[in-house]
Amino acid sequence: MNTISWQDFEKVELRAGTVLAAEPFPEARKPAYKLKVDFGPEIGIKQSSVQITVHYRAEELVGRQVLGVVNFPPKRIGPFMSECLICGFYREDGSVMLAVPEQPVPNGAKLG
Protein backbone atom coordinates (compact mmCIF):
# COMPACT_ATOMS: atom_id res chain seq x y z
CA MET A 1 0.00 0.00 0.00
CA ASN A 2 1.32 3.44 -0.92
CA THR A 3 1.28 6.12 1.76
CA ILE A 4 0.25 9.71 1.10
CA SER A 5 0.89 12.88 3.01
CA TRP A 6 -1.73 14.78 4.98
CA GLN A 7 -1.44 17.53 2.35
CA ASP A 8 -2.37 14.98 -0.35
CA PHE A 9 -5.47 13.93 1.58
CA GLU A 10 -6.51 17.55 2.09
CA LYS A 11 -6.65 17.99 -1.71
CA VAL A 12 -9.44 15.42 -2.02
CA GLU A 13 -12.87 17.05 -1.73
CA LEU A 14 -15.00 14.28 -0.20
CA ARG A 15 -18.45 15.80 0.26
CA ALA A 16 -21.92 14.64 1.28
CA GLY A 17 -24.76 15.11 -1.15
CA THR A 18 -28.38 14.08 -1.64
CA VAL A 19 -29.48 12.10 -4.69
CA LEU A 20 -32.06 14.14 -6.62
CA ALA A 21 -32.57 11.73 -9.53
CA ALA A 22 -31.51 8.20 -10.50
CA GLU A 23 -32.14 6.45 -13.77
CA PRO A 24 -30.86 3.37 -15.60
CA PHE A 25 -27.82 3.85 -17.84
CA PRO A 26 -28.37 1.20 -20.55
CA GLU A 27 -25.48 2.47 -22.71
CA ALA A 28 -22.90 1.62 -20.01
CA ARG A 29 -20.74 -1.48 -20.53
CA LYS A 30 -21.55 -2.75 -17.02
CA PRO A 31 -24.97 -2.26 -15.38
CA ALA A 32 -25.10 1.26 -13.94
CA TYR A 33 -27.29 4.19 -12.98
CA LYS A 34 -26.97 7.88 -13.81
CA LEU A 35 -27.34 10.01 -10.67
CA LYS A 36 -27.88 13.74 -10.11
CA VAL A 37 -26.59 14.69 -6.67
CA ASP A 38 -27.02 17.98 -4.79
CA PHE A 39 -23.74 18.84 -3.05
CA GLY A 40 -25.04 22.10 -1.59
CA PRO A 41 -24.86 25.77 -2.64
CA GLU A 42 -21.04 25.97 -2.84
CA ILE A 43 -20.65 23.00 -5.21
CA GLY A 44 -24.09 22.59 -6.76
CA ILE A 45 -25.60 19.64 -8.59
CA LYS A 46 -23.27 17.10 -10.18
CA GLN A 47 -23.98 13.96 -12.16
CA SER A 48 -22.28 10.60 -11.88
CA SER A 49 -22.41 7.10 -13.31
CA VAL A 50 -22.50 4.45 -10.57
CA GLN A 51 -22.28 0.65 -10.80
CA ILE A 52 -24.49 -0.13 -7.81
CA THR A 53 -27.34 -1.99 -9.50
CA VAL A 54 -26.86 -5.24 -7.54
CA HIS A 55 -27.94 -3.83 -4.17
CA TYR A 56 -29.94 -0.70 -5.07
CA ARG A 57 -32.95 0.14 -7.25
CA ALA A 58 -32.93 3.54 -8.93
CA GLU A 59 -36.14 4.68 -7.26
CA GLU A 60 -34.85 3.93 -3.74
CA LEU A 61 -31.74 6.08 -4.25
CA VAL A 62 -33.65 9.36 -4.58
CA GLY A 63 -33.45 11.28 -1.31
CA ARG A 64 -30.51 9.26 0.06
CA GLN A 65 -27.30 10.94 1.10
CA VAL A 66 -24.08 9.71 -0.49
CA LEU A 67 -20.40 10.54 -0.28
CA GLY A 68 -18.62 11.78 -3.39
CA VAL A 69 -15.29 13.11 -4.60
CA VAL A 70 -16.26 16.39 -6.27
CA ASN A 71 -12.90 17.69 -7.48
CA PHE A 72 -11.93 15.07 -10.07
CA PRO A 73 -12.02 16.29 -13.67
CA PRO A 74 -15.16 15.22 -15.59
CA LYS A 75 -14.90 11.78 -17.21
CA ARG A 76 -16.80 10.69 -20.31
CA ILE A 77 -18.48 7.32 -19.91
CA GLY A 78 -20.00 6.51 -23.29
CA PRO A 79 -22.48 9.29 -24.09
CA PHE A 80 -22.52 10.52 -20.47
CA MET A 81 -20.23 13.01 -18.69
CA SER A 82 -19.57 11.94 -15.09
CA GLU A 83 -18.68 14.96 -12.92
CA CYS A 84 -17.93 13.28 -9.58
CA LEU A 85 -17.08 9.91 -8.07
CA ILE A 86 -19.68 8.44 -5.73
CA CYS A 87 -17.88 6.39 -3.08
CA GLY A 88 -18.60 2.81 -2.13
CA PHE A 89 -17.04 -0.39 -0.87
CA TYR A 90 -16.41 -3.46 -3.03
CA ARG A 91 -17.69 -6.76 -1.70
CA GLU A 92 -16.08 -10.13 -2.41
CA ASP A 93 -18.48 -10.72 -5.31
CA GLY A 94 -17.44 -7.41 -6.95
CA SER A 95 -20.69 -5.63 -6.11
CA VAL A 96 -20.59 -2.18 -4.50
CA MET A 97 -22.19 -0.92 -1.29
CA LEU A 98 -22.49 2.87 -0.95
CA ALA A 99 -20.40 4.77 1.59
CA VAL A 100 -22.93 7.01 3.35
CA PRO A 101 -23.16 9.27 6.40
CA GLU A 102 -24.62 7.45 9.41
CA GLN A 103 -26.85 10.44 10.23
CA PRO A 104 -28.06 13.30 7.97
CA VAL A 105 -25.52 16.07 7.39
CA PRO A 106 -25.79 19.27 5.33
CA ASN A 107 -25.28 18.84 1.59
CA GLY A 108 -21.71 19.83 0.83
CA ALA A 109 -20.38 18.80 4.29
CA LYS A 110 -16.73 17.82 3.90
CA LEU A 111 -15.33 14.55 5.18
CA GLY A 112 -12.36 15.34 7.35
C-alpha positions, 0 to 999 in steps of 0.5 A, spaced: 500 500 500 502 506 498 502 512 503 500 519 502 501 525 506 496 529 509 497 535 504 495 529 499 489 527 503 486 535 504 486 535 496 481 530 495 474 534 496 470 528 499 463 531 500 456 529 502 450 530 497 443 528 496 441 524 490 435 528 486 434 523 480 436 516 479 435 512 472 438 506 468 444 507 464 443 502 458 449 504 454 454 503 459 458 497 458 456 494 465 450 495 469 449 502 472 445 508 474 446 515 472 445 520 478 444 527 479 446 529 486 445 535 490 452 537 493 449 544 496 450 551 494 457 551 494 458 546 489 451 545 486 448 539 482 453 534 479 452 527 475 455 521 476 455 514 473 455 508 478 455 501 478 451 499 484 445 496 480 446 489 484 444 492 491 440 498 489 434 500 485 434 507 482 427 509 485 430 507 492 436 512 491 432 518 490 433 522 497 438 518 500 445 521 502 451 519 499 459 521 499 462 523 493 469 526 490 467 532 487 474 535 485 476 530 479 475 532 472 469 530 468 470 523 465 466 521 459 463 514 460 459 513 453 455 518 451 454 521 459 459 526 462 460 523 469 462 529 474 464 526 480 465 519 483 460 516 488 464 512 493 462 505 495 465 499 498 467 493 493 464 486 496 467 479 495 463 478 489 465 485 486 458 488 487 458 495 490 455 498 497 455 505 498 459 509 503 454 514 506 453 518 512 450 514 518 446 520 520 443 526 515 448 532 514 448 538 510 449 537 503 456 539 501 459 537 508 466 535 507 469 529 510 475 530 514 
